[in-house]
Amino acid sequence: MASRSPSFCALLLLVWLAACTEPYVARLGDLPPRTGAAPAPPPPPLLREFRAAWVATVANIDWPSRRGLPTALARAELDAIVARAADLGLNALVFQVRPAADALYRSAHEPWSEWLTGAQGRPPDEDWDPLEHAIDACHRRGLELHAWFNPFRAGHPDGRSPPAANHVRSRLPNVCVKFGEYVWLDPGDARAQQWSQDVILDVVRRYDVDGVHLDDYFYPYPERGLKFDDARTFEAYQKGGGELALDDWRRARIDDFVHGLYDAVHREKAWVEVGISPFGIARPGVPRGIKAGVDQYADLYADVPRWLRTGWVDYLAPQLYWPIDQKPQSFPVLLAYWLDENVRFRNVWPGLNTNRCLEQKPPCRRTELTDQIELIRGKNQGPGHIHFSFKALTRELPHGAGALRRLYAEPAVAPPSPWLGTAAPPPPTARLERQSRGVAVVWPPQPAARFIAVQVRDAIGWRTARIVGQEVGRCELPDGYREVAVSAIGRTGVQSVVARL
């Protein structure tokens, strides 16, 4: 019999865990017995940190394990990812729903993705919606769900099926540009920009997402001997009286898209965060000491520092994919640079190359992942980070999953976004209820809240025991608790008054 790869075995374990999972009910560990009614200090503010991972669907990097997987197995794999994220202590997933102008959800605008069903435009073999399923599963377990879009990629080298009839390459072929093995929507064409914005806003309207997330593919990364063919749109711009040079015009088109999308998303739902994950270096030589890397200002036409300084993002996740000791692309130097650019005090949550960190090959340190997270915590007032990619978190390594369990021992909620709204939800009308298996904290629906936080006091002091979706409705307690505090977390991360029980 052929041997199985470690990743295949890990996948089987995740699917088995998902299949064996009971209906989700929040539970707490054993607490010391209740004592007398001596005055106790109030519970502290909740710990704040964005702890996320990218779940990549393009080329089946993270999910599903293969294209055309039967829906029952695809659903079980997705459930296993959410359960694993909660088990490790994450509080968000960034789920790729549009890898190449296709859809990992039920869309009237774009075709089903071949990386889900095996052929572009073919629906799943059951009536289900992966995005809706992921949102529900994440929210119940206290995780945010950010929908990840590639704004301008329309064809990928891993794609095997021809464009479906409702794909942009079929509907608007003259807005598409071939670039090497890729197909790109021309950002200089207003129709391409409108198409992508309409797709993203459709998701914002119809799904209860916590964020809209764009990756770093605006114009394509440079390839030797290739030029991006946007002569048609640039010439039309010049004939219309435009005076910008080509590079400046390209940057202006991307600026227009980013700014327009930011405003449009918040007109639909003011609380939905807009995040972008750019290449981690603004320009070679910026800041001093950064000696090499793609010039995203000149090559990708992305003026990312401007977006951060002008407030066109709610969070920025620069891909700081280099080790701490790799001096030409120094992780701490780049981290400090992006934080210094954050003059509007938005959230800066770097992307970490967790796959590489876990390899522990020089110049990566043995404790690279832990050290990077601690550096972020030490410098950032609203700390957070995103792991690339989820498959790095599926193995039980002491310097990987083991380290994260230690780093994430205390549950946390994402830092708030007060510029999107400062109103706190009302405190939960919670009560204690005796059940056959003990005592539970019970609360009715809290429509103004996203999550409910349950804190408990033990012999050492207060700790956050669980953060769950408001729709869960109860959190089981053992008989020995001393005191419980319950609060609601609003959609912009603002915490309610605490109810002590």
Secondary structure, DSSP 4 states (H G I P E B T S, - for coil): -PPPPHHHHHHHHHHHHHHHPPSP-EE----PPP------PPPPPPPB-EEEEEE--GGGSSSSSSTT--HHHHHHHHHHHHHHHHHHT--EEEEEEESSS-BSS--SSSPBPHHHHSSTTPPPSSS--HHHHHHHHHHHTT-EEEEEE-SSEEE-TT--SPPPTTSHHHH-GGGEEEETTEEEE-TTSHHHHHHHHHHHHHHHHHS--SEEEE-S-SSPPP-TT-----HHHHHHHHHTT----HHHHHHHHHHHHHHHHHHHHHHH-TT-EEEE--BS-SBTTBSTT---S--IIIII---HHHHHHHT--SEE--EE-S-TT-GGG-HHHHHHHHHHH-TT--EE--EE-HHHHHH--TTS-TTHHHHHHHHHHHH-SS-EEEES-GGGGSS--TTTHHHHHHHT-S--BPPP-GGG--PPPPPP--EEEEETTEEEEE----TT-SEEEEEEE-SS-EEEEEEEEGGG-EEEE-TT--EEEEEEE-TTS-B-PPEE-
